[in-house]
Amino acid sequence: MSAPHANARSLEILKPAGLEVALRLEQAPELAKALLGAMPGWPLEAVQAARSLCPAPSEEALTAWREANGYAQAVPGRAHPRRLSGPATAAASLIADLIDRLLESRPHQSGLHCAAVEIGGRLVLFPATHRSGKSLLSAAFAAAGYRVFAAAGYRVFADDVLMLSDDEGDKGGDKDGSRGQGRAPGESMGKPMGEALGIAPRLRLPLPSHLPADLAAFITAHDGVSDERYHYLALSDDRLAGHGERLPIGAIVMLDRVPGTPAPSLTRLSPGDGLLRLLGQSLAGDAHDPGRLVERLLPMMRGLPCRLLCYDDPKAAVERVVAGLADAERGEAGLIDSPLDEAGRCPPAGATERASAIGVPGAAWRRRPVEAEYPLGEEHFLVDPRGGVHRLSAVAAGIWRLLELDALSLSEVVALLAERFPTVESARLARDVARLFDDLAAAELIAPDVER
């Protein structure tokens, strides 16, 4: 279904900076104002309607129009338009499509579902899924900076999507999305950077009823475009980073919002845990290759503090994060609520025993070729030829290296581990090695050695 005919008097054309895309807004002047309020840091050029009659050959149009009960947006490939109830919802839909086009136009970059806040000249990233509190946490940081910490430089870089790059100008890939220009797997990239899009924080309505009074007052005082579903914050330039502004990434904090949590806690995550969570929140347009994403994300996990924040009150969470990161920068551990969890960093014993799919314990197995290998802390990540990513604990990585030297049977590996771990029961070692061999064989990372 196409948009209704619109003459020049009822048509507005906006072109976002850096994209060969035009926003066609038909009979909806208030939607143009909504977009300007929702993405104040992303420049939008108003184009004369006459120019829209002969757009550039490479230019795409995203079209929306006013209807009796809201708005509609044309969706390529669909017979029916997308129905949108209010101006904030319509703006959010158009912005989401712009982000998709931006990712497609930059195959050498990735996006990340996260909030991102500048603290002391560096970015703290909060990767998380939808409805995990990213936007409210962004609002709480903006409120803290506005009220108390203006000198500390708290600014919102993102509340939903952040572009990732490095300080070498994104030399890690070509325009066709191929891997880096001669960079070996695991070779150091430039310093990881986050790039703002200039989009205001978008809060889902209704807001939680138990918000701290001062945070609720801040949200009310910074009322931007809104409807019954969404509420955009109207932030000044010193609280919201502009489109294309970049800063180095200083820390990664995963979010776990648990209603009723009495006080926020900040715990360490292993680099491997952090990498897997980042993979789950990564955006890469149409070229979503997990193997390539590992190559891009790995430098972020080396040397950066990685934490898990369990919280309910966003204001208290801000205070916890700021205190914990300051503590980490000093190299202290007093504000980290628990030590690094060792679970999952060696083959788990498992609560139940299962039969091995490997067969005869004396049968030998060899490694199969992989696309790439990446060490990360004590762990090891493998990228198989299909682009799948596999995580090995420290012990599993050691077994993987042994299989590179020679084909080995399950019983031979168990005997070697028994020398290394004399206090562990041999039955447990056998179960754990069988489970590892099962997993490696299922992933087609090992195969029977027919020569033995």
C-alpha positions as CSV (number, residue, x, y, z in Angstrom):
1,M,0.0,0.0,0.0
2,S,1.4,3.4,-0.9
3,A,1.1,6.7,0.8
4,P,-1.7,9.0,-0.2
5,H,-1.0,11.7,-2.7
6,A,0.5,14.8,-1.2
7,N,1.1,18.2,-2.8
8,A,4.0,20.4,-1.9
9,R,2.1,22.3,0.7
10,S,1.5,19.2,2.8
11,L,4.8,17.5,2.2
12,E,8.0,17.9,4.3
13,I,11.3,16.3,3.4
14,L,14.0,15.8,5.9
15,K,17.5,14.4,5.1
16,P,19.5,13.0,8.1
17,A,23.3,13.8,7.9
18,G,25.5,11.0,6.6
19,L,22.8,8.9,4.9
20,E,21.4,8.8,1.4
21,V,17.9,8.6,2.8
22,A,15.0,11.0,2.8
23,L,12.2,11.2,5.3
24,R,9.0,12.0,3.5
25,L,6.3,13.3,5.9
26,E,3.0,13.8,4.3
27,Q,0.2,15.9,5.9
28,A,2.1,15.6,9.2
29,P,4.0,18.8,10.1
30,E,3.9,17.8,13.8
31,L,5.8,14.6,13.0
32,A,8.7,16.7,11.7
33,K,8.8,18.5,15.0
34,A,8.7,15.2,16.8
35,L,11.7,13.9,14.9
36,L,13.7,17.1,15.6
37,G,12.9,16.6,19.3
38,A,13.6,12.9,19.3
39,M,17.0,13.1,17.5
40,P,18.2,16.6,18.4
41,G,21.9,15.7,18.0
42,W,21.5,14.2,14.5
43,P,21.2,17.0,12.0
44,L,18.2,16.9,9.7
45,E,18.2,19.1,6.6
46,A,14.9,20.4,5.4
47,V,14.6,19.8,1.6
48,Q,12.3,21.8,-0.7
49,A,9.4,19.6,-1.8
50,A,10.2,20.4,-5.5
51,R,13.6,18.7,-5.1
52,S,11.9,15.5,-3.9
53,L,10.3,15.0,-7.3
54,C,13.7,14.1,-8.7
55,P,15.7,12.5,-5.9
56,A,19.3,11.2,-6.4
57,P,19.4,7.7,-7.9
58,S,20.9,6.2,-4.7
59,E,18.5,8.0,-2.4
60,E,15.9,6.0,-0.5
61,A,12.7,7.4,0.9
62,L,11.1,6.5,4.2
63,T,7.5,7.7,4.0
64,A,5.0,8.4,6.8
65,W,1.7,10.2,6.8
66,R,-1.1,11.4,9.0
67,E,-4.3,9.3,9.4
68,A,-7.4,9.9,11.4
69,N,-6.3,7.8,14.4
70,G,-2.5,8.4,14.3
71,Y,0.1,7.8,11.6
72,A,1.1,5.2,9.1
73,Q,4.5,4.3,7.6
74,A,5.1,2.6,4.4
75,V,7.1,-0.7,4.8
76,P,9.0,-1.9,1.7
77,G,7.8,-5.4,0.6
78,R,4.6,-5.2,2.6
79,A,1.1,-4.6,1.3
80,H,-0.1,-2.8,4.4
81,P,1.6,0.1,6.2
82,R,2.8,0.1,9.8
83,R,0.2,1.7,12.1
84,L,1.6,4.1,14.6
85,S,-0.5,5.6,17.4
86,G,1.2,8.9,18.2
87,P,4.1,11.2,17.3
88,A,6.6,9.7,19.7
89,T,5.8,6.2,18.5
90,A,6.0,7.3,14.8
91,A,9.3,9.0,15.5
92,A,10.7,5.9,17.2
93,S,9.7,3.8,14.2
94,L,11.4,6.1,11.7
95,I,14.5,6.4,13.8
96,A,14.8,2.6,14.1
97,D,14.7,2.3,10.3
98,L,17.3,5.1,10.0
99,I,19.6,3.1,12.3
100,D,19.1,0.0,10.1
101,R,20.1,2.0,7.1
102,L,23.1,3.4,8.9
103,L,24.4,-0.1,9.8
104,E,23.9,-1.2,6.2
105,S,25.9,1.8,5.0
106,R,28.8,1.0,7.4
107,P,29.5,-2.7,7.1
108,H,32.9,-2.1,8.7
109,Q,31.3,-1.0,11.9
110,S,29.0,-2.7,14.4
111,G,26.2,-1.3,16.6
112,L,25.5,-2.4,20.1
113,H,22.1,-2.5,22.0
114,C,23.2,-0.5,25.0
115,A,23.0,2.6,27.0
116,A,26.3,4.6,27.1
117,V,27.2,7.4,29.5
118,E,30.3,9.6,29.5
119,I,32.0,9.6,32.9
120,G,35.3,11.5,33.2
121,G,36.0,11.5,29.5
122,R,35.4,7.8,28.9
123,L,32.3,5.8,28.1
124,V,30.6,3.3,30.4
125,L,28.5,0.9,28.3
126,F,25.4,-0.8,29.6
127,P,24.6,-3.6,27.1
128,A,21.1,-5.1,27.7
129,T,18.0,-6.3,26.0
130,H,14.7,-4.4,25.7
131,R,12.9,-3.4,28.9
132,S,16.0,-3.9,31.0
133,G,16.0,-0.3,32.2
134,K,18.6,1.2,29.9
135,S,16.7,4.4,29.2
136,L,15.7,5.0,32.9
137,L,19.3,4.5,33.9
138,S,20.4,7.0,31.2
139,A,17.8,9.4,32.6
140,A,19.2,8.9,36.1
141,F,22.7,9.6,34.9
142,A,21.5,12.8,33.1
143,A,19.7,13.8,36.3
144,A,22.8,13.2,38.4
145,G,25.0,15.2,36.1
146,Y,22.4,18.0,35.8
147,R,22.0,18.3,39.6
148,V,25.3,17.5,41.2
149,F,28.1,16.3,38.9
150,A,28.2,18.9,36.1
151,A,32.0,19.2,36.5
152,A,32.4,15.4,36.2
153,G,31.1,15.4,32.7
154,Y,28.1,13.0,32.8
155,R,26.6,12.9,29.4
156,V,24.3,10.5,27.6
157,F,25.8,9.0,24.5
158,A,23.1,6.4,23.9
159,D,20.1,4.9,25.6
160,D,19.5,2.1,23.0
161,V,22.1,1.9,20.2
162,L,25.7,2.9,20.1
163,M,28.0,2.6,17.1
164,L,31.4,0.9,17.8
165,S,34.6,1.8,16.1
166,D,38.3,2.2,16.9
167,D,40.7,5.1,16.9
168,E,42.4,3.9,13.8
169,G,39.4,5.1,11.7
170,D,37.7,1.7,11.4
171,K,40.5,0.1,9.4
172,G,39.3,-3.3,10.6
173,G,37.2,-3.9,7.5
174,D,36.5,-2.8,4.0
175,K,33.3,-1.3,2.6
176,D,32.2,-4.7,1.3
177,G,32.3,-6.0,4.9
178,S,35.4,-8.1,4.4
179,R,37.8,-8.6,7.3
180,G,40.6,-6.3,8.1
181,Q,43.3,-5.3,5.6
182,G,45.9,-7.9,6.4
183,R,45.2,-8.0,10.1
184,A,45.7,-11.5,11.6
185,P,43.0,-13.0,13.8
186,G,43.4,-11.7,17.3
187,E,45.8,-9.0,16.2
188,S,45.5,-5.8,18.2
189,M,43.1,-3.2,16.8
190,G,43.0,0.5,17.8
191,K,41.5,1.7,21.0
192,P,37.8,0.8,21.2
193,M,35.6,3.8,20.7
194,G,31.9,4.5,21.0
195,E,30.1,6.8,18.6
196,A,26.9,8.6,19.5
197,L,23.9,8.9,17.2
198,G,22.5,12.0,18.8
199,I,19.2,10.4,19.8
200,A,17.4,11.5,23.0
201,P,16.6,9.0,25.7
202,R,13.2,7.4,25.1
203,L,11.3,6.2,28.2
204,R,8.6,3.6,27.9
205,L,5.2,4.6,29.5
206,P,3.9,4.3,32.1
207,L,6.9,5.0,34.2
208,P,7.4,2.9,37.3
209,S,5.4,4.2,40.2
210,H,8.2,3.8,42.7
211,L,10.7,6.2,41.0
212,P,12.6,8.4,43.4
213,A,10.9,11.8,43.6
214,D,13.8,13.8,42.3
215,L,14.3,11.6,39.3
216,A,10.6,11.8,38.5
217,A,10.8,15.5,38.8
218,F,13.7,15.7,36.5
219,I,11.9,13.6,33.9
220,T,8.8,15.9,34.1
221,A,11.0,19.1,33.9
222,H,12.7,17.7,30.7
223,D,9.6,16.7,28.9
224,G,10.1,16.2,25.2
225,V,7.9,14.7,22.5
226,S,5.6,12.1,24.0
227,D,2.4,10.1,23.5
228,E,0.7,7.3,25.4
229,R,3.6,4.9,24.7
230,Y,6.9,6.8,24.7
231,H,8.3,9.9,26.4
232,Y,11.5,11.4,25.0
233,L,13.7,13.5,27.3
234,A,14.6,17.0,26.2
235,L,18.3,17.3,27.1
236,S,20.6,20.2,26.5
237,D,23.8,19.8,24.5
238,D,25.9,19.4,27.6
239,R,23.8,16.4,28.6
240,L,23.5,14.7,25.2
241,A,26.3,13.9,22.8
242,G,25.9,14.9,19.2
243,H,25.8,12.6,16.2
244,G,29.2,11.3,15.3
245,E,30.8,12.3,18.6
246,R,33.3,9.6,19.7
247,L,35.0,8.8,23.0
248,P,37.1,5.8,24.2
249,I,35.3,3.0,26.0
250,G,36.3,2.8,29.7
251,A,34.1,0.0,31.2
252,I,31.3,-2.4,30.4
253,V,28.5,-3.0,32.9
254,M,25.9,-5.6,32.1
255,L,22.4,-4.9,33.4
256,D,20.1,-7.3,35.5
257,R,17.1,-5.3,36.6
258,V,15.3,-7.3,39.4
259,P,12.2,-5.6,40.9
260,G,12.4,-5.4,44.6
261,T,16.2,-5.5,44.9
262,P,16.9,-3.6,48.1
263,A,20.3,-2.3,47.2
264,P,22.2,-2.5,43.9
265,S,25.2,-4.8,43.7
266,L,28.1,-4.7,41.3
267,T,30.0,-8.0,40.6
268,R,32.8,-9.0,38.4
269,L,32.2,-10.8,35.1
270,S,34.9,-12.9,33.4
271,P,35.9,-11.5,30.0
272,G,34.3,-14.5,28.4
273,D,31.0,-13.9,30.1
274,G,31.2,-10.3,28.9
275,L,32.0,-11.2,25.3
276,L,29.1,-13.7,25.0
277,R,26.7,-11.0,26.4
278,L,28.1,-8.5,23.9
279,L,27.6,-10.9,21.0
280,G,23.9,-11.2,22.1
281,Q,23.4,-7.5,21.9
282,S,25.4,-6.7,18.8
283,L,23.9,-5.2,15.6
284,A,25.5,-5.5,12.2
285,G,23.0,-4.7,9.6
286,D,22.5,-7.6,7.1
287,A,26.1,-8.9,7.6
288,H,25.6,-10.3,11.1
289,D,28.6,-12.7,11.2
290,P,29.3,-13.9,14.8
291,G,32.9,-14.8,13.8
292,R,33.5,-11.3,12.5
293,L,31.8,-9.8,15.6
294,V,34.2,-11.7,17.9
295,E,37.1,-10.1,16.0
296,R,35.6,-6.6,16.5
297,L,34.5,-7.1,20.1
298,L,37.5,-8.9,21.5
299,P,39.7,-5.7,21.9
300,M,36.9,-4.2,24.1
301,M,37.1,-7.1,26.5
302,R,40.9,-7.0,27.0
303,G,41.9,-4.7,29.8
304,L,38.4,-3.2,30.4
305,P,36.6,-3.6,33.7
306,C,33.5,-5.8,33.1
307,R,30.8,-5.9,35.7
308,L,27.3,-7.1,36.3
309,L,24.9,-4.6,37.9
310,C,21.9,-6.1,39.7
311,Y,19.5,-3.3,40.7
312,D,16.0,-1.9,40.8
313,D,16.3,1.8,41.8
314,P,18.1,3.6,38.9
315,K,19.3,6.5,41.1
316,A,21.0,4.1,43.6
317,A,22.4,2.2,40.6
318,V,24.1,5.4,39.3
319,E,25.8,5.9,42.7
320,R,26.9,2.3,42.8
321,V,28.4,2.3,39.3
322,V,30.3,5.5,39.9
323,A,31.7,4.4,43.2
324,G,32.5,0.9,41.9
325,L,34.3,2.2,38.7
326,A,36.3,4.7,40.7
327,D,37.3,1.9,43.0
328,A,38.3,-0.3,40.0
329,E,40.4,2.5,38.6
330,R,42.4,2.6,41.8
331,G,43.0,-1.1,41.6
332,E,41.0,-1.8,44.7
333,A,38.2,-4.4,45.3
334,G,36.4,-3.0,48.3
335,L,33.3,-1.9,46.4
336,I,32.9,-5.1,44.4
337,D,30.3,-7.3,46.1
338,S,31.7,-10.7,45.2
339,P,34.9,-12.1,43.7
340,L,35.1,-13.4,40.1
341,D,32.8,-16.4,39.8
342,E,34.9,-19.4,38.9
343,A,31.9,-21.4,37.8
344,G,32.0,-22.3,34.1
345,R,35.8,-21.7,33.9
346,C,36.6,-25.4,34.2
347,P,34.5,-28.3,32.9
348,P,31.4,-28.5,35.2
349,A,30.6,-31.6,37.1
350,G,26.9,-31.3,36.2
351,A,24.0,-32.2,38.4
352,T,23.1,-35.3,36.4
353,E,25.1,-38.0,34.6
354,R,24.4,-38.6,30.9
355,A,25.6,-41.2,28.5
356,S,28.5,-40.2,26.2
357,A,28.0,-40.0,22.5
358,I,31.7,-40.6,21.8
359,G,31.5,-44.4,22.0
360,V,34.5,-46.5,23.0
361,P,36.7,-44.6,25.5
362,G,39.8,-45.8,23.7
363,A,38.8,-44.4,20.3
364,A,41.1,-41.5,19.2
365,W,39.9,-38.1,18.2
366,R,41.6,-35.2,16.3
367,R,40.9,-31.6,15.8
368,R,39.1,-30.2,12.7
369,P,40.2,-26.9,11.1
370,V,38.6,-23.8,12.5
371,E,38.3,-20.3,11.0
372,A,40.0,-18.5,13.9
373,E,41.0,-18.8,17.5
374,Y,41.0,-16.1,20.1
375,P,42.5,-16.3,23.7
376,L,40.7,-14.1,26.2
377,G,42.0,-14.2,29.7
378,E,42.2,-17.9,30.7
379,E,39.5,-18.8,28.2
380,H,39.6,-19.6,24.5
381,F,37.1,-18.8,21.7
382,L,36.8,-20.7,18.5
383,V,35.1,-19.6,15.3
384,D,34.1,-22.6,13.1
385,P,34.0,-22.5,9.3
386,R,30.3,-21.7,9.4
387,G,30.8,-18.6,11.6
388,G,29.7,-20.2,14.8
389,V,31.4,-19.1,18.0
390,H,32.4,-21.6,20.7
391,R,33.7,-20.8,24.2
392,L,36.2,-23.1,26.0
393,S,37.1,-22.9,29.6
394,A,40.7,-22.8,30.7
395,V,40.8,-26.6,31.1
396,A,38.9,-27.2,27.9
397,A,41.3,-24.9,26.1
398,G,44.2,-27.0,27.4
399,I,42.6,-30.2,26.0
400,W,42.1,-28.4,22.7
401,R,45.8,-27.6,22.5
402,L,46.7,-31.2,23.3
403,L,44.5,-32.4,20.4
404,E,46.5,-30.1,18.1
405,L,49.7,-32.1,19.0
406,D,48.2,-35.5,18.5
407,A,45.0,-37.4,18.2
408,L,43.9,-38.6,21.7
409,S,41.2,-40.8,23.2
410,L,38.9,-39.9,26.1
411,S,40.8,-42.3,28.4
412,E,44.2,-40.7,27.4
413,V,42.9,-37.2,28.2
414,V,41.5,-38.4,31.5
415,A,44.8,-39.9,32.5
416,L,46.6,-36.7,31.7
417,L,44.1,-34.6,33.7
418,A,44.4,-37.0,36.6
419,E,48.1,-36.1,36.9
420,R,47.3,-32.4,36.8
421,F,44.3,-32.6,39.2
422,P,45.2,-35.5,41.6
423,T,42.5,-34.5,44.1
424,V,39.6,-34.8,41.6
425,E,37.8,-38.1,41.4
426,S,38.6,-40.0,38.2
427,A,34.9,-40.7,37.7
428,R,34.2,-36.9,37.6
429,L,37.1,-36.3,35.2
430,A,35.7,-39.0,32.9
431,R,32.2,-37.5,33.0
432,D,33.5,-34.0,32.3
433,V,35.9,-35.0,29.5
434,A,33.1,-37.1,27.9
435,R,30.8,-34.1,28.0
436,L,33.5,-31.9,26.4
437,F,34.1,-34.5,23.7
438,D,30.3,-34.7,23.1
439,D,30.1,-30.9,22.7
440,L,33.1,-30.7,20.4
441,A,31.9,-33.5,18.3
442,A,28.4,-32.1,18.1
443,A,29.9,-28.8,16.9
444,E,32.0,-30.6,14.4
445,L,35.2,-29.3,16.0
446,I,36.7,-32.8,16.4
447,A,36.4,-36.0,14.3
448,P,37.4,-39.6,14.7
449,D,41.0,-40.3,13.7
450,V,40.8,-43.1,11.1
451,E,44.6,-43.5,11.1
452,R,44.8,-44.8,14.6
